[in-house]
Amino acid sequence: MLLPWLLAGPGPAQPKVYEPKKPVILAGMSSQLPNPADSLYSDLPLGALYSAKSTTFRVFAPTAERVQLNLYSTPVGGEARRLPLERNADGTWETSLAGDLQNHYYTYSAAGPTADFHPEREVPDPYSRCVTACDGRTMIFHDQTPVADRPKFPNEEAVVYEMHLRDFTIDPDSGVQRRGKYLGLTEAGTHLTGHPDIATGLDHLSELGVNTVQIMPFSEFASDEANDVYGWGYDPALYQTPDGWYASERLDGSRVREAKQMVDALHKRGIRVVMDIVLNHTDDGLRQRAGAFETLAPGYYYRRRPDGRYFDGAACGNEIRSEAPMVRRFLKDTVKHWVQEYKVDGFRFDLMGLMDKQTAQDLVRELHQIDPNLLLYGEPWAAGETPIEVLGKGSQRNLSFGVFNDNFRDALKGSVFQPRDQGFLQNGGQAEAIRRGIAGSIEDFAAHPVESLNYMECHDNHTLWDRLELSTSHDAGIRDDDRKAMDRLAAAILFTSQGIPFLQSGQEMLRTKHGEDNSYNKPDSLNMIRWRQKFENRAMVEYYRGLIALRKSHPMFRLARAEEVRSALKFQPSPAQTIAYLLTDPTGRDSWKRAQVFFNASAREQTLTVPAGDWNIYVSSQSAGPAPLKPSRVFLKNGRLRVPGRSAVVLGESR
């Protein structure tokens, strides 16, 4: 997440222009900690509980004195039927109405004893499953759109591809008809304008070979969907409804149907869907007025200082109080809704460091009771001061979820907070840190390699290509061909390391944002995937594709347990600016007995010793794949291997 600060891991961040810069303090906010409403808890179902014969409306508003239902027959305008709800002892309010209310709309209003309440304000239901807008009306909508079952493979086999729904298909040359929409990701047979051999969109994912997409937030966020104001979705407003920006129609149930159709289309291609979800803050303070949570339960959902100000560990105005009983329940209800109703395959938790550990453990346990193979991981840091212990790297050990490995990332390309800093890719330094990353960080912070999400770039900070340009621009001896060699070396390290590999969409085609490192509010012209770049960088795309196929073909590159890695992986002596290791199959499932891997980050050719064996070459400086390669520039003779500068070599010995 980068809203509004440059956030990519621990360390000082530089502010970006994003108004307001300080959290908004609403008049009369409670300064009491702990919150007196924490003694209340309800197990009752919440939201609009629909049947064809009646609908029950139930909402949590523990300190309200009156709660009113405003029922509408239209999505906008019209006169409301205004009905009082009755209070239950557990802090919930409810009423039931006879008849079939399908496709009706409603809001809530609440009055109470303090200035925190605004009885004239209408807000959607926090448990909205479909809305007209983030500050519009909740739709009573029962949907039965089918979604294909989840693809079945263990988490260590995941190859994760991050995408923004609009960016991925909005290019006019993408060949996609419903560009920038949920349905744009369901279209088959799309290709670059004028180039039927250059697949785009959904077909590109299949061709590349990724088996998991991480979709940037698509639950309802506050960016103005009605005016197509660009947004990443890290300004969440409601959590259990898809956002309307990506739907073909915003005032009916299209967003629900079409989000399900998107998941269905990906599942039918064997691709799992990880939902990027922002459970650490909401947009309430940023819009200088309260949304559904603060209107119905003032002071309950957010962490506050004794003087009433928000804590702001998210650097976005507030942070969610996950430890509060009904907040913890809401978070669990939210993720289970997406898993059960949309069949999503896992979650990437934005700023997971702001979730208290007990909530994280409960959430992971209950999700894995539904499906033990759900892929769960998050950012193990916060962006500012918080009153809880940050759920940092190491906190995930043996708890069945993973974290992003910024140690490995920065060792590879340099600190993201210092754009001209260099790492192993540029100068061959930090080799020991690279070795720890190759081993799945099991000697660093991970109990097992599947707890480490290995990556070089994501939506935060510079793309890998931009970073390579920035960090080497001072050296006139380094040209684009050298940077492309560094990029191929990066890809080879990523896809042969233990842990779960993660790449940002477009990384495989040298995506650039022209040096912009925080494009959350920038236009399509900067953010969109330019599919012509795939044509221009076909050789690079093929290199990534070959590495992914190689990884998927050989279990020894994706071991699940630390003891397997320690048994299989042996680093070997090698010259400065190089790394060498031998990998022996500990599973008995691989078609190879052994793999010999070399990474040469120096600009010069290096000669290395290879153990005796019947070796074939599968990765060279220019080619990669699951089938043996012709030697090309790599020369292997009498146990000696010549490795070109800035390149990787992978040898395999068949059984």
URJO-V102174 format. One record per pair of residues at least 12 apart in sequence whose C-alpha atoms are under 8 Angstrom apart, sorted by sequence separation. I is the first residue (numbers start at 1). GAP is how many residues later the second one is. If there is no record, write none. Layout:
# URJO-V102174
I/GAP
I/GAP
This chain:
# URJO-V102174
4/12
46/12
47/12
69/12
70/12
71/12
109/12
123/12
124/12
129/12
168/12
169/12
190/12
221/12
223/12
243/12
247/12
364/12
380/12
381/12
411/12
412/12
413/12
440/12
514/12
556/12
569/12
570/12
582/12
583/12
616/12
617/12
620/12
621/12
4/13
45/13
46/13
69/13
70/13
109/13
123/13
124/13
125/13
166/13
167/13
188/13
190/13
220/13
221/13
222/13
242/13
380/13
410/13
411/13
412/13
413/13
513/13
569/13
570/13
582/13
583/13
616/13
617/13
620/13
621/13
4/14
46/14
68/14
69/14
108/14
109/14
123/14
124/14
166/14
176/14
187/14
188/14
189/14
219/14
221/14
222/14
242/14
469/14
513/14
568/14
569/14
582/14
583/14
596/14
617/14
620/14
3/15
68/15
69/15
107/15
108/15
165/15
166/15
169/15
175/15
176/15
187/15
188/15
217/15
218/15
221/15
222/15
241/15
303/15
468/15
568/15
569/15
581/15
582/15
634/15
68/16
69/16
107/16
108/16
165/16
169/16
174/16
175/16
185/16
186/16
216/16
217/16
220/16
221/16
302/16
303/16
568/16
580/16
581/16
67/17
68/17
107/17
108/17
165/17
174/17
175/17
184/17
185/17
216/17
217/17
219/17
220/17
221/17
228/17
242/17
302/17
303/17
437/17
568/17
580/17
581/17
66/18
67/18
106/18
107/18
174/18
175/18
220/18
302/18
303/18
411/18
412/18
465/18
468/18
511/18
568/18
580/18
66/19
67/19
173/19
174/19
219/19
220/19
225/19
226/19
301/19
302/19
411/19
511/19
567/19
579/19
580/19
165/20
173/20
219/20
220/20
225/20
301/20
411/20
578/20
579/20
219/21
220/21
300/21
301/21
578/21
579/21
40/22
219/22
220/22
221/22
411/22
412/22
465/22
511/22
564/22
578/22
219/23
220/23
301/23
380/23
411/23
464/23
506/23
510/23
564/23
577/23
578/23
621/23
218/24
219/24
220/24
300/24
376/24
377/24
378/24
379/24
380/24
505/24
509/24
577/24
578/24
37/25
175/25
176/25
218/25
376/25
377/25
378/25
379/25
408/25
509/25
577/25
621/25
37/26
67/26
174/26
301/26
352/26
353/26
375/26
376/26
377/26
378/26
407/26
408/26
621/26
174/27
349/27
351/27
352/27
353/27
354/27
377/27
510/27
556/27
612/27
620/27
621/27
62/28
63/28
346/28
347/28
348/28
349/28
350/28
351/28
352/28
353/28
354/28
408/28
509/28
556/28
611/28
620/28
621/28
62/29
75/29
107/29
345/29
346/29
347/29
348/29
349/29
350/29
351/29
352/29
353/29
408/29
509/29
556/29
610/29
619/29
620/29
61/30
62/30
73/30
74/30
75/30
107/30
286/30
345/30
346/30
347/30
348/30
349/30
351/30
352/30
407/30
510/30
555/30
556/30
609/30
610/30
619/30
620/30
60/31
61/31
73/31
74/31
106/31
107/31
286/31
328/31
332/31
336/31
347/31
348/31
351/31
509/31
556/31
575/31
609/31
610/31
618/31
619/31
60/32
61/32
72/32
73/32
105/32
106/32
169/32
285/32
323/32
331/32
335/32
351/32
354/32
356/32
508/32
509/32
555/32
608/32
609/32
617/32
618/32
619/32
59/33
60/33
71/33
72/33
105/33
106/33
168/33
281/33
283/33
285/33
322/33
323/33
356/33
508/33
607/33
608/33
617/33
618/33
58/34
59/34
71/34
72/34
105/34
106/34
280/34
283/34
320/34
322/34
332/34
354/34
356/34
357/34
456/34
555/34
556/34
574/34
607/34
608/34
617/34
618/34
58/35
59/35
71/35
104/35
105/35
281/35
319/35
323/35
355/35
356/35
364/35
555/35
607/35
608/35
616/35
617/35
58/36
70/36
71/36
103/36
104/36
281/36
282/36
323/36
354/36
355/36
364/36
508/36
554/36
606/36
607/36
615/36
616/36
57/37
58/37
69/37
70/37
103/37
104/37
281/37
282/37
314/37
322/37
353/37
354/37
364/37
554/37
605/37
606/37
615/37
616/37
56/38
57/38
69/38
70/38
102/38
103/38
281/38
282/38
353/38
361/38
456/38
554/38
605/38
606/38
615/38
56/39
57/39
69/39
70/39
101/39
102/39
280/39
281/39
352/39
353/39
455/39
605/39
606/39
614/39
615/39
56/40
68/40
69/40
102/40
280/40
314/40
454/40
604/40
605/40
613/40
614/40
55/41
56/41
67/41
68/41
279/41
313/41
604/41
54/42
55/42
67/42
68/42
236/42
426/42
465/42
603/42
604/42
54/43
55/43
67/43
413/43
464/43
600/43
602/43
603/43
54/44
55/44
66/44
67/44
234/44
412/44
463/44
600/44
601/44
602/44
53/45
54/45
55/45
65/45
66/45
236/45
237/45
409/45
416/45
426/45
454/45
458/45
459/45
465/45
470/45
598/45
600/45
601/45
53/46
54/46
55/46
64/46
65/46
66/46
235/46
236/46
237/46
408/46
409/46
416/46
426/46
453/46
454/46
455/46
456/46
457/46
458/46
464/46
465/46
466/46
600/46
601/46
52/47
53/47
54/47
64/47
65/47
235/47
236/47
237/47
405/47
408/47
409/47
420/47
452/47
453/47
454/47
455/47
456/47
457/47
464/47
465/47
466/47
599/47
600/47
42/48
52/48
64/48
65/48
235/48
397/48
402/48
403/48
404/48
405/48
409/48
419/48
450/48
451/48
452/48
453/48
454/48
455/48
463/48
466/48
467/48
599/48
600/48
41/49
42/49
51/49
52/49
61/49
63/49
64/49
161/49
397/49
398/49
402/49
403/49
404/49
405/49
406/49
422/49
449/49
450/49
451/49
453/49
463/49
466/49
599/49
40/50
41/50
42/50
52/50
160/50
163/50
165/50
396/50
397/50
398/50
401/50
402/50
403/50
404/50
405/50
420/50
421/50
449/50
450/50
457/50
463/50
598/50
599/50
40/51
50/51
159/51
160/51
161/51
162/51
163/51
164/51
165/51
394/51
397/51
400/51
402/51
404/51
419/51
420/51
449/51
462/51
597/51
598/51
50/52
70/52
158/52
159/52
160/52
161/52
162/52
163/52
164/52
279/52
393/52
394/52
419/52
420/52
488/52
495/52
597/52
598/52
64/53
158/53
159/53
160/53
161/53
162/53
163/53
393/53
462/53
491/53
495/53
597/53
158/54
160/54
162/54
237/54
397/54
413/54
462/54
463/54
596/54
597/54
396/55
413/55
438/55
461/55
462/55
488/55
492/55
496/55
595/55
596/55
461/56
462/56
488/56
491/56
495/56
595/56
596/56
75/57
218/57
440/57
460/57
461/57
595/57
213/58
215/58
217/58
218/58
219/58
438/58
439/58
440/58
460/58
500/58
594/58
595/58
211/59
212/59
213/59
214/59
215/59
216/59
217/59
218/59
438/59
439/59
440/59
498/59
499/59
593/59
594/59
211/60
212/60
213/60
214/60
215/60
216/60
217/60
426/60
437/60
438/60
439/60
497/60
498/60
499/60
592/60
593/60
594/60
76/61
210/61
211/61
212/61
213/61
214/61
215/61
216/61
217/61
222/61
425/61
437/61
496/61
497/61
498/61
499/61
592/61
593/61
75/62
212/62
214/62
221/62
425/62
495/62
496/62
592/62
593/62
206/63
591/63
592/63
75/64
181/64
182/64
183/64
202/64
425/64
591/64
181/65
182/65
425/65
59/66
180/66
181/66
181/67
498/67
164/68
314/68
315/68
275/69
313/69
314/69
315/69
274/70
275/70
277/70
279/70
280/70
313/70
314/70
273/71
274/71
275/71
276/71
277/71
278/71
279/71
280/71
313/71
272/72
273/72
274/72
275/72
276/72
277/72
278/72
280/72
312/72
313/72
547/72
272/73
273/73
274/73
275/73
276/73
277/73
278/73
279/73
312/73
313/73
553/73
274/74
276/74
280/74
311/74
312/74
377/74
550/74
183/75
186/75
280/75
311/75
550/75
182/76
183/76
186/76
279/76
311/76
377/76
549/76
550/76
182/77
185/77
546/77
547/77
548/77
549/77
47/78
183/78
412/78
546/78
547/78
47/79
48/79
182/79
183/79
186/79
263/79
543/79
546/79
547/79
47/80
48/80
166/80
182/80
185/80
186/80
263/80
543/80
544/80
545/80
546/80
46/81
47/81
165/81
263/81
542/81
543/81
260/82
542/82
543/82
259/83
303/84
28/86
29/86
134/86
28/87
29/87
133/87
134/87
27/88
28/88
134/88
27/89
26/90
50/90
48/92
50/92
133/92
240/94
239/95
240/97
240/98
274/101
134/103
134/104
493/106
128/110
130/110
131/110
133/110
449/110
450/110
489/110
127/111
128/111
129/111
130/111
133/111
449/111
450/111
126/112
127/112
128/112
129/112
130/112
132/112
141/112
145/112
448/112
449/112
489/112
126/113
127/113
128/113
129/113
139/113
143/113
147/113
448/113
449/113
139/114
143/114
146/114
147/114
448/114
145/115
146/115
148/115
149/115
447/115
486/115
145/116
147/116
148/116
151/116
133/117
147/117
148/117
150/117
132/118
133/118
146/118
149/118
132/119
148/119
151/119
131/120
132/120
148/120
151/120
442/120
131/121
151/121
150/122
130/123
130/125
130/126
439/126
439/130
489/132
488/133
214/134
488/134
435/136
485/136
435/144
431/146
431/147
428/148
429/148
431/148
103/149
428/149
427/150
428/150
424/153
493/155
135/156
492/156
489/157
489/158
488/159
489/159
486/160
488/160
485/161
486/161
485/162
482/164
126/166
125/167
126/167
123/168
124/168
123/169
123/172
428/172
428/173
121/174
427/174
428/174
426/175
427/175
75/176
425/176
75/177
118/177
424/177
117/178
116/179
117/179
117/181
116/182
110/185
109/186
110/186
109/187
150/193
149/194
150/194
147/195
150/195
147/196
155/218
154/219
155/219
155/220
425/221
3/231
2/232
3/232
64/232
1/233
64/233
63/234
61/235
62/235
63/235
60/236
61/236
60/237
25/260
24/261
23/262
24/262
23/263
26/263
37/263
24/264
26/264
35/264
35/265
20/266
19/267
30/268
29/269
30/269
29/270
33/271
33/272
31/273
33/273
31/274
32/274
31/275
31/276
32/276
31/277
30/278
31/278
29/279
29/280
25/283
25/284
41/284
42/284
25/285
40/285
41/285
23/286
38/286
40/286
23/287
38/287
38/288
232/288
23/289
231/289
232/289
230/290
231/290
230/291
229/292
230/292
23/293
24/293
230/293
23/294
156/294
230/294
22/295
23/295
155/295
21/296
162/296
162/297
5/310
4/311
3/312
4/312
3/313
200/331
208/333
198/336
208/336
209/336
168/337
198/337
208/337
207/338
210/338
192/339
209/339
160/340
162/340
192/340
208/340
209/340
159/341
160/341
161/341
162/341
163/341
158/342
159/342
160/342
161/342
162/342
163/342
156/343
157/343
158/343
159/343
160/343
161/343
162/343
156/344
161/344
155/345
1/349
1/350
170/354
174/356
167/357
171/357
173/357
174/357
170/358
171/358
173/358
169/359
170/359
171/359
173/359
167/360
168/360
169/360
171/360
167/361
168/361
166/362
167/362
13/370
9/371
10/371
9/372
10/372
10/373
7/376
159/389
157/395
9/397
8/398
157/401
156/402
156/403
13/404
156/404
12/405
11/406
8/408
8/452
7/453
8/453
6/454
7/454
6/455
1/458
2/458
1/459
6/512
2/516
3/517
2/518
